[in-house]
Amino acid sequence: MSTTADDSPAAGTGHKGLQDLFSYPLTSALQDRRTRRVAQGVSLEHGAQPYKSSNQPSPLTPLEEAILIASTSVTGAVMHDGPTQKPDGSAELGTMFLEVAGRAASSADNAQATSFFMINDEGVWLIERPRGQAAVDLFTQIPPRWEDRTEDDWLSFANAVKRKVYDGRFAFPEKQWPYFLGWNGQMTNAPGTTCFLPVVDNTRQYINVMLILLSEPHGKVPLFIDDWQPFRPSNAMEWAAWAAAKIGLVDPIPYQPIGGLKRARGGFASVDTPAPMGSITTVRTDYEAHFLFQNLMLTGEALRLGGWVHGAPMIPHVWERDPAKGILGLGFRQYSAKTFDSRWKRWPPVPASQPNYVGIDGVLEGLCPPYVTDMDAAVDQVLEEKFGPGGTYADAKVFAQAYKDEATAQTYMKHAGHPPAEAIEYTKEICRYLVETYGRFPAHTDAFHLPGIWVQFSHPEIEYYEQYASERHIKRQAEGREIWDRK
């Protein structure tokens, strides 16, 4: 479909591109979505399909970028539509979510832990995530429904969530391994393109998941064990248990129970439901990044852009920023309170033996040292963000955005519950143990997880595709030059 009907949702805006966007069916986007790697101005002079571009790079317009940004950002509020009681009448924890604001993709416990960095010719931008009242306020200034927005509304929304971090694009010493994988380096991060790179903050959700798991009824609470460490007795009782296990009087104790055997025998946590730290990894927090990628790709298809999900600049280089070495990546701070460099002692597995990339000072910071004084303070911060003033479960007016009325929301909040004191105490003990043992938090995964892929959008090199591709493969993008007035 190359034109739009006059009665399309955005017809009143008078913008041909917006009219075209809102007339394009989701079912068509799902079928038409394909990778188109070659951006306008890119030449591929070697190999089976040699091509020399005579075009100048063509950056995405601010409006095109604004629409892509919106597909990763807040779209309203979530509803807690689950029970606050178990079938036996006991309490069911109903305060799992970290955020009230919802985005265009699903998120484990609505953690909304994925932040996108947008890279274009102008620089590197953080797409900030409005939360709570800030998200509500944003939608009082800009129409919440996309079809009601004018071009100025789209631009205002993007400007409200964009934060410039650096001037200029990413840059690395070479556009090949070990900085880029395979042929990607020849086409990625090209002038005129816009790239979206996700990073996932594991710190808050890692703490939140422990609070949730440890809020289960006594006898079902998991015993957290460090399966990267052997059992190390620390008192007479534990030495006796260790010896008894060695001679077969009791079951083996292969790994370190966090909190020691007193946790295993105290009646709160159960050895029958162990939680090995090595198997928890990102606690599924990173899934939302992949859902958001799909949103971006479908939105890019609807905008008649070239879109390409591919391997991001490789770690650790993408985390670093050292102009003297020609590395212009994200510039995350490295932190570790312990160094593992012994020639004789076994190092813990990666990533625990490596420095932790914990954030960009004052821009995006993990809830971990050195940005908190200790891990007790980090756990308290999660609780404050959920239950303190202005928190997820504290402001009924904000919480009620997805409910029939504020009274209904207040009823839910009244019965939703709070992690018990024992759960909070054990969560703090686990977090302290990780920092004391490995000098970082988390230890079995990184503070910020890099999914390892990014997505590049471009005005495609139409002439390349006309020379080598089927007409159908590039038809919509070719029509987009006129509809979106691309240069």
N, C-alpha and C positions, 0 to 999 in steps of 0.2 A: 504494500500500500504506500503510495508516494505522496498522497495529499490527505487532508482530513475533512470531515464533514463540518459544516458551519455550526451544527448543534453539539459539537464535542464539548466536554466539560470546560476546556480552557479557551473556547472560541471567543469569549468576551475579552480575553487579554489582547487580541490582535496580533499576537506573536506567532508566526507560522510554525516555528520549531516547537513551541509549547502545544499548539493545536495538534501537531503531528504526534508528539509524545503521548498525549492523552487519548489519542484515537487508536493506538497500537495495542492489540490484545495480548494479554499474558501468554495465552496459548501459542501465539505466533512467536513471541520472544523465546519461549522454551524450545521451539523447533528451529528458529533461525540462528540461535546463539552458536557462534563459531569463533575460534581464535583467529585473529588477524594481526599478525606481528609487525608488519612492515609499515612504519610511520612515514608520513609525508616528509620528504627530504632525505630519506635513508637510501643508500646505495648498497647493493649486494653484488660486488663485481667478480666474485669467484664462484665456481661450482656449476651445478647443472642448470641453474636459472639465473644467469648473470643479468644484472640490471644496474643502470646508472641513472640516478634521479636528476632531473633538471629543475625540480621544485625546491623552494625554500621551506624550512620547517614551518609548520602551522600550529601554533599553540592552541589548546582548548580555550574557548571563551570563558569569561568569569561565570556566565550563566550555566554553561555545560558543567563546569566544575562544581558549581553550587548544587546542581541537581544530584550529582554523584555524591557529594558530601552528605546531602540529606538522606540518601539511601543507607548511610551508615549511622545516622544520628537518631535522636529521640523523636518519637512519633506520638507520644501520649503517655498514659499511665497503665500499669498492670493491675489486675484484680487477684486477690487471694480467694480462689474459689475451691478451697479444700476444707476438710473437717478439722475441728479443733479438739475432737475427742476420738479416742480409739474405740473399737467395737465393744471392749469390756468396760467402757465408761471412764477409763483413766485419761489423763490429759495427753493430747497430741500436740507437739510443738508446732505452732502455726506462724512462727516468725523466722522463717528460713531466709527470706529475701534480703539482699543488701540494699536494693534500690526500689523506689516507687516508679520512677520514669522507665518507660519501655522503649525499646528500639525496634527497628524493622526486622530484627532477627531474634530467634530464641536465645536465651542465656541461662546457664545453670544457676538456679537460685537467684535469678535476675541479678547476678553479680555485676554485669555490664563492665567486665574487666578489660575489654579490648579497646585499645586506643589506636587510632590510625595516624600515621605521619603521611602527609601529602607532599610529594616532591615534584616541583615544576621548575621552569626556567627562572622564576623569581626567587625560589628558595625552598627551604624545608619548613613545613608547617605542622603543628600539632592540631588535630581536630579534637577539641575539648568536649567533654561529656557533661552537659548540664544535669544537675541532680536536684531532686526535691523541689523546693520553692523556686529555684532558679529556672528549672524546666517549665514550671507552671507560668512564671512571669514571661518567659520567652514566647509562649503561645498566646499571651494577651497582647503582644506587640505585632505578631505575625500570624496570619491565618493558620490554624493547625492542619486543615485539610489542604493537600497539595493542589487540588483542582481549583481552589479559591485564590491561589497566590498569583500575583503579578510578577513580572520580571524583577521589579524592585524588591518585592517580598523575598524572592529566592536569594537575591544578593544580600539582603539584610540578614537573613538566617545564616548564610555561610559566613558573613563577616562576624556574626555574634559568636561563632564557635571556632573560628580559625585563630591560631596564635603562631606568629612567625618565630621560628627558633633560630634559623641561620639563613644568611643570604646564599644564593647559588645552589646548584644541584649537588647531589652526591657525586663524589669522585674517588677513584681508586687508582693505584699505580698502573694496573693493567686491566683490560676488559676480557680477561680469561682467568682460568684456574690459577691460584686459589681464591680469586675474588668472585668469579662467576663460573657457572657450570655450563660446559659445552658451548653450543652456538649462541646461547643467550647473550653473551657479552657483545656480540656484533650488532645487536638490535635493541638491547635494553637501555633504559635511562637516556634515550636519545633526545636531542634538542627538540622542543615542541611537545614532548609527551608529558603526561601527568601520571605519576605512580602513587599507589596507595600501599603503604607498608604497615601491617598490624603488629603491635606488641601487646602481650597479654600480662597484666599484673596478677601474679599468682598469690601475692602476699595476703591480701584481705580475704579472698575466698578460701585460701588454705586454712586460715584461722576460723573462718565461718563454718567450714565443713566439719572441723573438729568439734566446734560448739554444738553443731547439729547432731553428730554421731554420739557425742557424750551426753546428750540429753535424752537418750533412750532409757527405758526403765532399768532399774538395778537388775543385774544378772544378765542383761543383754547388751550392756555398754561394752564396746570393743576394747580390748587391751592393745594399746599401741606398742609395737615392737620395732626395734631398729634391726632389720635383717641385713644391714651392712656391717654390723658389729657382733662379735661373739659375746656370749654372756660373761660379764666381768663382775664377780662377787665383790661387794663393798662392805659387808659386815659379817659377823659370825654366823648368823642365820643363813645368809646366802652362800657362804663357804661350805656350810654343812649340806645345803641342798646341792651345790656343785659336786661335792664328793659323793653324795648319795646317787646322783645321776651317773657318775663315772663308773660306779660298781653295780649299776642296774637296779638299785632299790627304788628309784623313782624314774619317771620319764625324762628323757634328755631335755636339756634347756639349750637349744642351739643358738638362740639369738638373745640380744639384750632387751628385756622388757623395760620400757621407758617408765621410770618411777620405781624400778626394782621389783623384787618379789612381793613387797608389801602391797603393790598395786594389783598383782596377780592374786593375792590372798585376802585382799581387804574387803571383798564383797561388792565393791562398786563396779569394777570392770571384770569381764569374764574371759578366761583363757579359751573358752569354747568359741569366741568370736574375735579372733586376733585381727589386727589391722597392721600389716607390714608396711612400714613407711616407703620401702622401695617400690611397692606396687601401686601406691597412691598417685604418684607422679603429679600431673597437673590438676588432679581431681575434676577432670572434664571441663575445666574453666576455658580451655582453648577451643572448645567446639564452636562457640559463638563466632569466632573469627572466620571459620569456614562457611558458616551460614551467611555472614555478612559479605564474604567474597561472592557467593552466588547472587546476592542482591545486587552487588556492584556490576557483575557481568550482565545480568538481565537488564539493568538500567542502562548500561552502556550500549547494549544492543538496541534498546528502545530509542536511544539518542542517535542511532546510526553511526556510532563510533567504532573504531577498531579497539578490541579488548584482548588482553593476553595475560593470563595467570601463569606465572613461571617462577623459577628459583630466584629468590632474593639474593642480594650480595651475601656472601658466605660469612658465617660466624667464625672467629670473633671480630672480623674486620668491620662488619656492618655496625657493631656496637661502638666502634672507636672513632676518634676524631683527632688526627695528628697531622696538621698541614705540612710539617717538616718532612713527613714520610709520604705525602701525597694521599693520605687517607682522610676523606671527608665523609664520615658516616654519621651516626646518631650522637656520638659523644656522651655515652652513658658512663657514669662513675663506676669504677671497679672497687669492690670492698671485700675484704676477708680479714677476720681477726686471728686467723691461724694460717700457717704456711706448711704445706706438705711437700717436703723436699728431701726426706731421709733416703739414704742409700740402702738402709737395712730394714726399715719398717715398711710394712705393706701400706700403700696409700689407699684411702677410700675410693670407691668408684667415682667416675665423672657423673655429675658436675660437682660433687661435694669437695673434691680435691682442688677445684679451680676457683679463681676469684668470681664473685657474684656481681653481675651487672645490675645495679640497684636503682638507676634512674638518672635523670638530668636535674641537677640542683635547681630548685625553685620552679621547675617546669612540670616534671612528672616524676614523682618519688614513690618508691615502694614503701610499704609499712614494715620496715625492718631497719636494723642498724646500717648506716650511721644516722638515719633520719628519725629514729626513736632512741630514747635513752636506754631502754631495755625491752625485752619481749613482753614483760608484764604490761608495760605501757602500750604496746602494740595491741594486745588483746583488749585492754580497756578502751582503746581508740575505736576498735570495731564495735564494741558494745555501745560506745557513745554515739557513733554514727547511726546505729540502729535504734537506740532507745533514748538517747539524750535529747536536749532541746533542738528542734529542727530535724530530728532523726527520722528514719524510715517509719518507725512505729510510734512517733510522738506527736505528729501534727495531723490531726484528723481531717483538716480542710484539704491538705495535700493528698493524704492517703485516700480520700473519698473520690478522687477524680474519676475512677472507673466504676464507682458504685452508684446505686439508684439515688441515694441521698447520704448526707453526712451522718445521720443517725445509724444507718445500716453499717457504715464503715466503723463507727465508734463501737458498735456491738461486737464486731469482729475483733477489733483491737483489744477490747476488754477481756476476751476469752482466748486470745492467741498465745499467751504464755511468754515465758522468759527462760533462757537457759538457767538451770539450777546452779547453785553455788559450787557444788562438787564438779560440775562440768567445766565451769570457768577455771576453777583451781587446777584441774588436770590439764586443761588446754594450756595454761600458763606454764605448767611443769614441762610439758612436751616441747613447747617453744624454747624454753630456757635450755633444755637438754640439747636441742639441735645447735644452738649457738655455742654452748659450752663445748660440745663435742667436735663440731666442724667449723666453728668461727663464722657461720653465715646462717641466714634464714631466707627461704627454706634451704635444706641441704640436699634432699633427694630429687629436687628439681630446682630451676632457677627462679629468682625473684620475678624476673620478667621473662616470659617464654616467647621466643620468636618462632612462629609456625614454619618459617623457612621459605615462604613464598610471598610474592607481592603481585599486584595487578597493574598493568600499564595500559593507559588509554591514549588514543591518538586519533587525529584525522588521518586515515590510512592513505598510503601512496596508491591512489586509484589506478594510475597508469601501469604500475607493476602488476596489479591484479588483473587488469584488462588484458595484459600480455600473456599471463600464465594461468589464470583461474577461470572457472566457468562463470558465465554471466550472472547466474543466481547467487554465487558466493559473494559478489561485491555490489550487486544491484542496489540494495538499500543504502549502503554507504555512499555510493556514487550519487544517488538522488539527494543525500544529505548535504552535499555541497551547496545546492541551491536552496533547499528548505531552511538550512541553518546559516546561509550566507557565509560559508567558509571560504577562506582565502587560500 
